[in-house]
Amino acid sequence: MSLIRQPKYGHLKELHRAVKLCEKSLISTDPTITSLGNLQQAYVYTSESGDCAAFLSNYDTKSAVRVMFNNMHYNIPPWSISILPDCRNVVFNTAKVGVQTSQMEMVPANNEILSWQTYNERFIFFG
């Protein structure tokens, strides 16, 4: 769980949006898995109605690669997956996390609602 202003929240929101764009294809069929290189694969989901979604994966932990898929070239960062909800355009890559660029400033609140009080409680042991 993360707060709305945390980078993970935005990253997961973008991932959810990308997967939702692939929904029709994902729920209607099993993937066709094709090798794109030594450590690269394409997982392609094609529905009977013609909807298509692809996940291009690069399992190389150190090197980015350029692969050919559907007669187009794609650059895939190391250890990542690119999501193509239409089998053509990349809408999300797991290695590219958008981060918040604005700085948040914490200021003290002089408000009784936010003040803290402490109490000493007596501890009673039954045993």
N, C-alpha and C positions, 0 to 999 in steps of 0.2 A: 504494500500500500504506500502511496506517496501523495504528497500535497500537490495541489494544482500548479504551484510555481516551481516545482522541482523538475529537473531535466527528465527523469524517468517517466513522469506523468505524460509529458509531451511525446516522448518516444513511444510509449505504449498506446497513446491515443492515435498516433500516426500509423502504427502497426495494425491496430484494430480497424482503422479506416481502409487500409490496403487489403486486409483479409476479407472485409465485408464486400469489397469490389469484386472479389474472386468467388463469392459465395455460391452462385449458380453452378459454376463449373466444379467447385470442390465437393459439393454434396451429391452430384449426379454421377460420378464415375471414379474409378481408381486411376492413379497417374500412370502415364507412360514414361519410363525412366530412360534417358538417353545420355551417353557419355559425351562430354564436350571437351575432354582432355584427360590428363593423367589423374587429377584430383578434382575434376569439375563435372557436374551433372546437371541435367535439366529434368525437372519433374513437371510434366505437362498434363493438365486436366482439360479434356475436351468433352463437352456435353453433346447429346444428340441434336440439340437445337443450334449447335454451332458456337456456343460460348466457349471461350478458351482462356485459361490462366496458366502461367508458368512460374516456376520457382527455379532460378539459376543459382547453383551453389558452388562455392569455391572452398574446398576443404584444406587447401594449402594454408598453413598457419603463418607463413612468412611473406609470400609473394602475391601481389595482385596479378590478375591475368586478363587477357583480352580473348573473348570467345566468340565464335560464330554460332548464332541461333536464328532460325527462320530467315536466313539470308541477311542478317544484320549483325553488326559487331557490338559487343557489350563489354565494358570494363567492370570486373568484379573484384573488390578489395579482398585481401586475405581473410580467411575464416569468416565468410559472410554469405548471405543469401539475398538475392535481388528478387523482388516480387513484380511480376508483369501481369496485371489483371486482364489484359487484352492480348497477351502473348507478343506484344510489340514494345510497349512503353513501360519503363521502370518507374514505379511510383514509390518504392521503398527499398532501402538496403539496410540490413541489420548492422552494418559497420558505421553507418553515417547517422550519428545521433545529434540532433539539433539541441543546442544548449541555450539557456537564457543569457542574453548579453547585458541586460540592465542590472544595475546593482540595487539590492534592497537595503534599506537603512532601518536599523532598529532604533527606536527612540523610546525613552521611558514614558510610561503612561501615569499621569498623576490623576488617577481615578480610583475612587473608593471601591468600585465594583471589582477592580483587578488587584486589590491589595490582598496580601496574605497574612494569616494569623497562625500562630502555633499554640498548641495545647500540650501539656504534660498529662499523660494518662498513667494511671496506676495499673501495673501488670499483676494479675492474680493467676497463680498457677494451680490448677486442679489436677491432682494425680497421685 
